[in-house]
């Protein structure tokens, strides 16, 4: 009987935890995360993100995530952009399966550029990281989500969409 009771309690907690925590991912479009063109201007960038969403109650949740941007640079340079995000969501409207939320949070952003060398120059690299803020709005419909947010570290607007399970 004790084993059955222990199993029932464990099953209950597993169900509650899985209902409160979701994991998934999607795509992010960043206005300045695509690297640089031949003129040195910043480009629109595409990135992949993975994220979680933990609901504390019907109104509040926290969404940690990681985004890797596929950036490009002219000629012999390589660029790396990525971010760690921790956003809080406040659900302020829910109609059936559709919910709209405000978001705010912190991000840790990293950028690195490597220049290839030639017979006259050995090349080099430079990197930088910064802590910034995220402010925006999002919507979810069943397991799908979409967000529009401003990121102060990369100083860009980002649009994300994806799926959570």
C-alpha positions as a printed NumPy array, in Angstrom:
array([[  0.   ,   0.   ,   0.   ],
       [  2.871,   2.396,   0.813],
       [  4.426,   1.793,  -2.614],
       [  1.123,   2.472,  -4.342],
       [  0.649,   5.678,  -2.353],
       [  4.215,   6.773,  -3.1  ],
       [  3.68 ,   6.023,  -6.811],
       [  0.397,   7.99 ,  -6.845],
       [  2.03 ,  11.019,  -5.152],
       [  5.   ,  10.907,  -7.587],
       [  2.621,  10.66 , -10.558],
       [  0.594,  13.618,  -9.236],
       [  3.704,  15.815,  -8.867],
       [  5.002,  14.795, -12.296],
       [  1.672,  15.79 , -13.834],
       [  1.618,  19.131, -11.998],
       [  5.229,  19.922, -12.969],
       [  4.693,  19.001, -16.617],
       [  1.59 ,  21.192, -16.737],
       [  3.569,  24.167, -15.378],
       [  6.81 ,  23.734, -17.361],
       [  7.095,  23.718, -21.143],
       [ 10.158,  23.408, -23.372],
       [ 10.533,  24.244, -27.037],
       [ 12.152,  26.473, -29.57 ],
       [ 11.796,  28.428, -32.749],
       [ 13.218,  31.154, -34.935],
       [ 14.228,  34.713, -34.096],
       [ 14.671,  37.578, -36.547],
       [ 16.89 ,  40.361, -35.209],
       [ 17.247,  43.736, -36.923],
       [ 20.986,  43.962, -36.159],
       [ 22.056,  40.36 , -35.579],
       [ 22.92 ,  39.349, -39.129],
       [ 26.447,  40.67 , -39.144],
       [ 27.744,  43.219, -41.616],
       [ 27.619,  43.691, -45.374],
       [ 30.521,  44.873, -47.556],
       [ 29.758,  48.523, -46.712],
       [ 29.939,  47.862, -42.96 ],
       [ 26.177,  48.234, -42.413],
       [ 24.392,  45.897, -39.99 ],
       [ 22.026,  43.333, -41.505],
       [ 18.842,  41.537, -40.51 ],
       [ 19.753,  38.248, -38.843],
       [ 18.099,  34.89 , -38.318],
       [ 18.654,  32.83 , -35.212],
       [ 17.525,  29.615, -33.577],
       [ 16.244,  29.716, -30.029],
       [ 15.526,  27.153, -27.368],
       [ 13.477,  28.12 , -24.369],
       [ 11.525,  27.014, -21.394],
       [  8.403,  28.44 , -19.81 ],
       [  7.547,  27.892, -16.16 ],
       [  4.112,  29.13 , -15.044],
       [  3.889,  30.211, -11.395],
       [  0.158,  30.844, -11.658],
       [ -2.382,  31.932, -14.292],
       [ -0.816,  35.394, -14.628],
       [  2.949,  35.024, -14.14 ],
       [  5.592,  32.857, -15.776],
       [  9.333,  32.952, -16.354],
       [ 10.918,  32.057, -19.695],
       [ 14.654,  31.301, -19.792],
       [ 16.14 ,  30.882, -23.245],
       [ 19.175,  30.78 , -25.523],
       [ 19.386,  32.25 , -29.048],
       [ 22.188,  31.663, -31.545],
       [ 22.234,  34.042, -34.529],
       [ 23.667,  33.048, -37.912],
       [ 25.705,  36.142, -38.683],
       [ 27.92 ,  36.783, -41.679],
       [ 30.726,  39.182, -42.457],
       [ 32.493,  40.275, -45.624],
       [ 35.486,  38.335, -47.002],
       [ 37.673,  36.574, -44.445],
       [ 35.912,  37.493, -41.176],
       [ 33.728,  35.255, -38.982],
       [ 31.114,  36.625, -36.587],
       [ 29.464,  34.904, -33.621],
       [ 26.357,  36.316, -31.889],
       [ 24.394,  34.643, -29.097],
       [ 22.191,  35.564, -26.131],
       [ 21.01 ,  34.094, -22.862],
       [ 17.593,  35.466, -21.877],
       [ 15.541,  35.38 , -18.692],
       [ 12.149,  36.983, -19.25 ],
       [  9.139,  37.35 , -16.987],
       [  5.718,  37.148, -18.647],
       [  2.553,  38.733, -17.308],
       [ -0.537,  37.27 , -18.95 ],
       [ -3.02 ,  40.118, -19.185],
       [ -5.548,  38.711, -21.614],
       [ -6.684,  35.177, -22.291],
       [ -9.564,  34.262, -24.581],
       [ -9.925,  30.505, -24.884],
       [ -6.674,  29.122, -26.302],
       [ -5.166,  32.556, -27.108],
       [ -3.217,  34.525, -24.506],
       [ -1.462,  37.891, -24.753],
       [  1.337,  38.811, -22.373],
       [  3.767,  41.603, -21.598],
       [  7.389,  40.624, -21.126],
       [ 10.392,  42.11 , -19.443],
       [ 13.695,  40.592, -18.552],
       [ 17.45 ,  40.461, -18.697],
       [ 19.804,  39.145, -21.322],
       [ 23.487,  38.356, -21.523],
       [ 24.648,  39.008, -25.081],
       [ 27.932,  37.941, -26.646],
       [ 29.528,  39.003, -29.923],
       [ 32.869,  37.963, -31.418],
       [ 34.579,  38.687, -34.722],
       [ 37.608,  36.83 , -36.085],
       [ 39.641,  38.28 , -38.952],
       [ 41.642,  35.933, -41.05 ],
       [ 45.229,  36.805, -41.797],
       [ 47.251,  36.971, -44.966],
       [ 50.934,  37.093, -45.85 ],
       [ 51.187,  40.647, -44.467],
       [ 48.963,  40.339, -41.374],
       [ 48.351,  37.551, -38.836],
       [ 44.688,  38.385, -38.34 ],
       [ 43.018,  38.793, -35.001],
       [ 39.822,  38.684, -33.04 ],
       [ 37.716,  40.873, -30.835],
       [ 34.852,  39.967, -28.557],
       [ 32.428,  41.76 , -26.295],
       [ 29.624,  40.865, -23.94 ],
       [ 26.945,  42.979, -22.347],
       [ 24.002,  42.644, -19.992],
       [ 20.852,  44.23 , -21.359],
       [ 17.108,  44.485, -20.898],
       [ 14.28 ,  42.912, -22.88 ],
       [ 10.935,  44.7  , -23.182],
       [  8.079,  43.538, -25.355],
       [  4.806,  41.787, -25.944],
       [  3.915,  38.24 , -26.887],
       [  1.063,  35.913, -27.669],
       [  0.522,  32.202, -27.313],
       [ -2.037,  29.95 , -28.92 ],
       [ -2.082,  26.417, -27.545],
       [  1.583,  25.341, -27.877],
       [  2.638,  28.097, -30.363],
       [  4.119,  31.454, -29.362],
       [  5.149,  34.723, -30.979],
       [  7.006,  37.694, -29.467],
       [  8.083,  41.182, -30.413],
       [ 10.702,  42.673, -28.119],
       [ 13.402,  45.303, -27.918],
       [ 16.828,  44.183, -26.733],
       [ 19.091,  46.89 , -25.268],
       [ 22.343,  44.89 , -25.5  ],
       [ 22.277,  44.443, -29.303],
       [ 20.061,  47.568, -29.606],
       [ 17.664,  45.726, -31.888],
       [ 14.062,  44.72 , -32.341],
       [ 13.59 ,  40.949, -32.39 ],
       [ 10.627,  38.897, -33.563],
       [ 10.467,  35.31 , -32.316],
       [  8.025,  32.527, -33.042],
       [  8.018,  28.844, -32.268],
       [  6.445,  25.972, -30.385],
       [  6.425,  24.815, -26.749],
       [  5.649,  21.281, -25.571]])
